[in-house]
Amino acid sequence: MSIFLNENSKVIVQGITGGEGTKHSTKMLAAGTNVVGGVNARKAGTTVTIGGRNLMVFGTVEEAMKETGADVSVVFVPPKFARDAVIEAVDAEIGLCVVITEGIPVHDSAYFWAHACAKGSAPKPGAPRTPRTRIIGPNCPGIISPGRSNAGIIPADIAGAGRIGLVSKSGTLTYQMMYELRDLGFSTAIGIGGDPIVGTTHIDALEAFEADPETAAIVMIGEIGGDAEERAAEFVRANVTKPVVGYVAGFTAPEGKTMGHAGAIVSGSAGTAQAKKEALEAAGVEVGKTPSETAALMRQIIVGL
């Protein structure tokens, strides 16, 4: 099985006629993804030929969903237009919106995430609203269920299907971990992005992997800044029965220097790699000192299952 994305997913690409949209739509199609069309209001009613397939370009996400049955959108839209693109997908109530775009202003991400929550439903009075549209990203590589579907920019040939679930803040570390464990394979790998505001969190992925009967163990990759990993550690302690291994990027980051992702902000000891490592280990998560050591820890777990 897989989480959030499978062989039945029907994918549209917002920004399909742009350079990045065209390039990665070609790669998604080659990976077996069921790309059923694209969205560009200025080119509505035209077709584009990508990967040997003629794909219709629609004026809106709502129209694309109505005509194709799409349930996933991948956003390759420039930063200044990304907020409106995501809001359009949310208003159409598409099931999954994968926001690849880098450099979206934080207030724009806050706006479309608040809009998604406002459009959602609460499981009970007073509870937080759950968006009808799951957002992955922004500033992320997307999600892949190897051998089934690939929504985003994760290379499809670095690993096959298997029993490992992977959730990562870092795109490049997503790729490295998949390559290190390519012979064992993955149920689903998700790059959630490293911005201060992201739609899908470590906890969301951990909960889904815990519920997936064909995910046997989980790799969680974090990085310095914020408290997402500490909160994920508490979730693991209380809710996850499957083995989890982790890696936290940033042990060698110089103190007081701005590093990497927009979300990598450290205040005192809060948000440091050491603090996150200690929180994860206290929750029973084995934490590697390097990505390769983390992969080796996972390999030992899978072989022993």
C-alpha positions in Angstrom: 0.0 0.0 0.0 1.0 3.7 0.2 -0.2 6.9 1.9 -1.8 9.9 0.2 -0.8 8.8 -3.3 -1.3 5.6 -5.3 -1.7 4.1 -8.8 -5.3 5.3 -8.9 -4.4 9.0 -8.3 -5.3 11.3 -11.2 -2.8 14.2 -11.3 -3.1 17.7 -12.8 -0.3 20.2 -13.0 -0.9 23.8 -12.2 1.7 25.6 -14.4 2.0 22.7 -16.9 3.0 25.0 -19.8 5.9 26.6 -17.9 9.5 25.3 -18.1 9.5 23.5 -14.8 6.0 22.2 -15.2 6.7 20.7 -18.6 10.0 19.2 -17.5 8.7 17.5 -14.4 5.4 16.5 -16.0 7.5 14.6 -18.6 9.3 12.8 -15.7 6.1 12.1 -13.8 4.6 10.5 -16.9 7.7 8.4 -17.5 7.4 7.2 -13.9 3.9 5.9 -14.5 2.0 8.8 -12.9 -1.5 9.2 -14.3 -1.1 12.9 -15.3 -4.5 13.8 -16.8 -4.2 17.5 -17.7 -2.9 20.9 -16.6 -4.1 24.3 -15.6 -3.2 27.7 -17.0 -5.9 30.3 -17.3 -4.1 32.1 -20.2 -3.9 28.9 -22.3 -7.2 27.3 -21.4 -8.6 25.1 -24.2 -5.3 24.3 -25.8 -3.4 21.0 -25.6 0.3 20.3 -24.8 2.1 17.2 -25.9 4.2 15.8 -23.1 5.9 12.4 -23.0 4.0 11.5 -26.2 0.6 12.3 -24.6 -1.7 15.1 -25.6 -2.9 16.8 -22.4 -5.7 19.3 -22.2 -5.0 22.7 -20.5 -7.9 23.9 -18.4 -8.7 27.4 -17.2 -9.3 26.4 -13.6 -8.7 23.5 -11.2 -12.4 23.1 -10.7 -12.9 22.7 -14.5 -10.0 20.2 -14.7 -11.4 18.1 -11.9 -14.9 18.1 -13.5 -13.5 17.0 -16.9 -10.8 14.5 -15.8 -11.7 13.3 -12.3 -8.4 14.6 -11.0 -7.8 14.3 -7.2 -4.2 15.5 -7.0 -2.7 18.8 -8.1 1.1 19.6 -8.4 1.9 23.3 -8.3 4.7 24.6 -10.5 3.7 28.3 -10.3 6.1 31.2 -9.7 6.1 32.5 -6.1 4.1 35.6 -6.6 1.2 33.6 -8.1 1.5 30.5 -5.9 -0.9 31.8 -3.1 -3.8 32.2 -5.6 -3.0 28.8 -7.2 -3.2 27.0 -3.9 -6.4 28.8 -2.9 -7.9 27.9 -6.2 -7.1 24.2 -5.6 -8.5 24.4 -2.1 -11.7 26.1 -3.2 -12.1 23.3 -5.8 -11.7 20.8 -2.9 -9.1 18.7 -4.6 -7.9 15.9 -2.3 -4.1 16.6 -2.4 -2.2 19.7 -3.4 1.6 19.3 -3.7 3.3 22.8 -3.7 6.7 22.5 -5.2 7.3 26.3 -5.5 10.3 27.7 -3.6 10.4 31.2 -2.3 6.8 31.7 -1.4 6.5 34.6 1.2 5.7 33.2 4.6 2.6 35.4 4.9 1.3 33.9 1.6 1.8 30.4 3.0 0.1 31.4 6.2 -2.8 32.8 4.2 -3.5 29.8 2.0 -3.0 27.4 5.0 -5.5 29.4 7.1 -7.9 29.4 4.1 -7.6 25.6 3.8 -8.3 25.2 7.5 -11.3 27.5 7.3 -12.7 25.5 4.4 -12.3 22.3 6.4 -14.4 20.6 9.0 -14.0 20.0 12.7 -14.4 16.4 14.0 -16.2 17.8 17.0 -17.3 21.2 18.3 -14.3 23.3 19.4 -11.7 21.0 17.7 -9.3 22.3 15.1 -10.6 22.2 11.6 -9.2 19.5 9.3 -8.7 20.8 5.7 -10.5 18.9 3.0 -7.4 19.5 0.8 -4.2 18.0 2.1 -1.3 20.4 1.3 2.2 19.1 1.0 4.9 21.8 1.0 5.5 24.5 0.0 9.2 24.4 -1.0 9.3 20.6 -1.2 10.2 17.8 -3.6 6.8 16.2 -3.3 5.6 12.7 -2.7 6.4 9.4 -4.4 4.9 5.9 -3.9 7.5 4.0 -6.0 6.0 1.9 -8.8 2.6 3.5 -8.3 2.8 7.3 -8.7 5.1 10.3 -8.4 3.8 13.8 -7.7 6.7 16.3 -7.7 10.4 16.2 -8.5 11.7 13.2 -6.6 13.7 11.1 -9.0 11.6 8.0 -9.7 14.6 5.6 -10.4 16.5 5.9 -7.1 14.4 3.3 -5.2 11.7 0.8 -5.7 8.7 -0.3 -3.8 9.1 -1.7 -0.3 8.1 -1.5 3.4 9.8 1.7 4.6 8.0 5.0 5.0 10.0 8.1 4.8 9.2 11.7 5.8 11.8 14.4 5.5 12.1 18.2 5.7 15.0 18.2 3.2 14.7 17.3 -0.4 18.3 16.3 -1.0 18.3 14.1 2.2 15.1 12.5 0.9 17.0 11.5 -2.2 20.0 10.3 -0.3 18.0 8.2 2.1 16.0 6.6 -0.7 19.2 5.8 -2.6 20.9 4.3 0.5 18.0 2.0 1.1 17.1 1.5 -2.6 17.4 -2.3 -2.4 14.8 -2.4 0.5 12.4 0.0 -1.1 9.7 2.4 0.2 5.9 2.4 0.6 5.9 6.2 0.3 8.5 8.9 0.6 7.3 12.5 1.4 9.4 15.7 1.4 7.4 18.0 3.5 9.6 21.1 3.0 11.6 23.2 5.4 9.7 26.5 5.5 8.3 27.8 8.8 4.7 27.0 7.6 4.0 23.7 5.8 0.8 21.9 5.2 1.7 18.3 6.0 3.9 17.7 9.1 6.0 14.9 10.4 3.1 14.0 12.7 0.7 13.8 9.8 3.0 11.4 8.0 3.8 9.3 11.1 0.1 8.9 11.8 -0.5 7.7 8.2 2.4 5.4 8.1 1.4 3.9 11.5 -2.1 3.1 9.9 -0.7 1.7 6.7 -0.4 -2.1 7.0 2.3 -2.4 4.4 4.7 0.1 6.0 6.8 -1.8 8.5 9.2 0.9 9.7 9.6 4.6 9.4 12.5 7.0 8.7 12.1 10.6 9.9 14.5 13.3 8.8 14.5 16.7 10.5 16.8 19.7 10.8 17.6 22.5 13.2 15.1 25.2 13.9 11.6 25.2 15.3 10.1 22.4 17.5 8.5 20.1 14.9 10.8 17.2 15.7 10.2 17.5 19.4 6.5 17.5 18.9 6.9 14.5 16.5 8.9 12.7 19.2 6.0 13.1 21.7 3.6 11.7 19.0 5.8 8.7 18.5 6.0 8.1 22.2 2.2 8.1 22.5 0.9 6.7 19.2 3.5 4.9 17.1 4.1 1.2 17.5 6.3 0.7 14.5 10.1 1.1 14.6 11.2 4.7 13.8 14.8 5.9 13.1 15.7 9.5 12.7 18.3 11.9 11.5 18.6 15.6 12.4 20.6 17.8 10.0 22.6 20.7 11.5 24.9 19.3 14.2 27.8 21.2 12.8 26.0 24.5 12.1 27.9 27.4 13.6 26.1 29.1 16.5 24.4 32.4 15.7 24.6 31.9 11.9 21.6 31.8 9.7 21.5 28.5 7.9 19.7 26.8 5.0 15.9 26.6 5.1 13.7 29.5 6.1 12.5 27.4 9.0 16.0 26.7 10.4 15.9 29.3 13.2 17.5 28.4 16.5 16.8 30.3 19.7 19.1 29.4 22.6 19.1 25.6 23.0 15.6 25.3 21.5 15.7 24.0 18.0 19.2 22.7 18.1 20.1 19.4 16.6 21.2 18.0 20.0 17.9 19.0 21.6 16.0 17.3 18.9 18.2 14.2 19.0 17.6 13.9 22.8 13.8 14.3 22.4 13.7 11.6 19.7 15.8 9.2 21.7 13.8 9.7 24.8 10.7 8.6 22.7 12.5 5.4 21.6 13.7 6.6 18.2 17.2 5.6 17.2 19.0 8.6 15.8 21.9 8.3 13.4 24.9 10.7 13.4 24.9 10.8 9.6 22.4 9.9 6.9 24.4 6.8 6.1 24.4 5.7 9.8 20.7 6.3 9.9 20.2 4.2 6.8 22.3 1.4 8.4 20.0 1.5 11.5 16.9 1.1 9.3 18.6 -1.7 7.4 19.2 -3.6 10.7 15.5 -3.1 11.7 14.1 -4.3 8.3 16.3 -7.3 8.2 15.3 -8.3 11.7 11.5 -8.0 11.0 
